[in-house]
Amino acid sequence: MIAEDSPGLYWDATYAIVMALLEHYPEIEPGEIGLHELQHLVIGLPDFKDDPGLANERILMDIQITWFEEAKE
């Protein structure tokens, strides 16, 4: 459960988003999903608090690349 004072996840917090994706979606291979699906996964994270409309291709690609790298470790 999220504490009320939790800072939440925002699009510019790539690493924090990736850690949450790894925790909440361990069965998903990051290289096998598209950017549109990735955006929906991020928006669906319990701590996500940013404006979904602010996501762009660069942000989503940064998240996907970092997620791919972290999932390999």
BALUM-179537 format. One record per residue (C-alpha): residue number from 0; z negated, y, x; residue in one letter. Coordinates in Angstrom, 2 decimals, padded with zeros to 5 digits. Layout:
N
<NUM, <Z, Y, X>, 'A'>;
...
! end
This chain:
73
<0, <000.00, 000.00, 000.00>, 'M'>;
<1, <000.83, 003.49, 001.21>, 'I'>;
<2, <-001.91, 006.00, 001.73>, 'A'>;
<3, <-001.43, 009.28, -000.12>, 'E'>;
<4, <-001.49, 011.16, 003.18>, 'D'>;
<5, <001.22, 008.93, 004.67>, 'S'>;
<6, <003.95, 011.09, 006.20>, 'P'>;
<7, <006.68, 008.89, 004.76>, 'G'>;
<8, <010.11, 008.06, 006.09>, 'L'>;
<9, <012.82, 010.69, 006.46>, 'Y'>;
<10, <016.41, 010.35, 007.64>, 'W'>;
<11, <015.62, 011.81, 011.06>, 'D'>;
<12, <013.00, 009.12, 011.78>, 'A'>;
<13, <015.51, 006.47, 012.89>, 'T'>;
<14, <013.07, 004.24, 014.76>, 'Y'>;
<15, <010.45, 004.30, 012.01>, 'A'>;
<16, <013.12, 003.43, 009.44>, 'I'>;
<17, <014.30, 000.55, 011.61>, 'V'>;
<18, <010.78, -000.82, 011.98>, 'M'>;
<19, <010.38, -000.69, 008.19>, 'A'>;
<20, <013.74, -002.43, 007.70>, 'L'>;
<21, <012.70, -005.18, 010.09>, 'L'>;
<22, <009.45, -005.63, 008.17>, 'E'>;
<23, <010.87, -005.51, 004.66>, 'H'>;
<24, <014.24, -007.23, 005.20>, 'Y'>;
<25, <013.74, -009.78, 008.01>, 'P'>;
<26, <016.44, -012.03, 006.56>, 'E'>;
<27, <019.22, -009.43, 006.80>, 'I'>;
<28, <021.51, -009.32, 009.84>, 'E'>;
<29, <022.09, -005.60, 010.49>, 'P'>;
<30, <025.63, -006.12, 011.77>, 'G'>;
<31, <026.70, -007.85, 008.58>, 'E'>;
<32, <026.11, -005.05, 006.09>, 'I'>;
<33, <028.06, -001.90, 005.41>, 'G'>;
<34, <026.77, 001.64, 005.61>, 'L'>;
<35, <026.66, 002.00, 001.82>, 'H'>;
<36, <024.43, -001.08, 001.52>, 'E'>;
<37, <022.30, 000.16, 004.43>, 'L'>;
<38, <021.77, 003.46, 002.64>, 'Q'>;
<39, <020.51, 001.62, -000.45>, 'H'>;
<40, <018.16, -000.52, 001.66>, 'L'>;
<41, <016.67, 002.56, 003.33>, 'V'>;
<42, <016.27, 004.41, 000.04>, 'I'>;
<43, <014.53, 001.32, -001.35>, 'G'>;
<44, <011.87, 001.28, 001.36>, 'L'>;
<45, <008.43, 001.98, -000.11>, 'P'>;
<46, <007.69, 004.86, 002.30>, 'D'>;
<47, <011.07, 006.57, 001.96>, 'F'>;
<48, <010.57, 010.15, 000.79>, 'K'>;
<49, <013.70, 012.05, 001.83>, 'D'>;
<50, <016.64, 013.19, -000.27>, 'D'>;
<51, <019.04, 010.23, -000.54>, 'P'>;
<52, <021.96, 012.66, -000.60>, 'G'>;
<53, <021.25, 013.86, 002.92>, 'L'>;
<54, <022.43, 010.62, 004.52>, 'A'>;
<55, <025.72, 010.82, 006.35>, 'N'>;
<56, <027.78, 008.39, 008.38>, 'E'>;
<57, <026.25, 009.45, 011.72>, 'R'>;
<58, <022.69, 008.99, 010.50>, 'I'>;
<59, <023.46, 005.61, 008.96>, 'L'>;
<60, <025.31, 004.41, 012.06>, 'M'>;
<61, <022.39, 005.46, 014.27>, 'D'>;
<62, <020.03, 003.48, 012.05>, 'I'>;
<63, <022.32, 000.44, 012.01>, 'Q'>;
<64, <022.82, 000.44, 015.80>, 'I'>;
<65, <019.09, 000.79, 016.45>, 'T'>;
<66, <018.32, -001.90, 013.88>, 'W'>;
<67, <020.84, -004.22, 015.52>, 'F'>;
<68, <019.31, -003.63, 018.96>, 'E'>;
<69, <015.73, -004.11, 017.75>, 'E'>;
<70, <016.60, -007.25, 015.77>, 'A'>;
<71, <017.94, -008.88, 018.95>, 'K'>;
<72, <014.59, -008.54, 020.73>, 'E'>;
! end
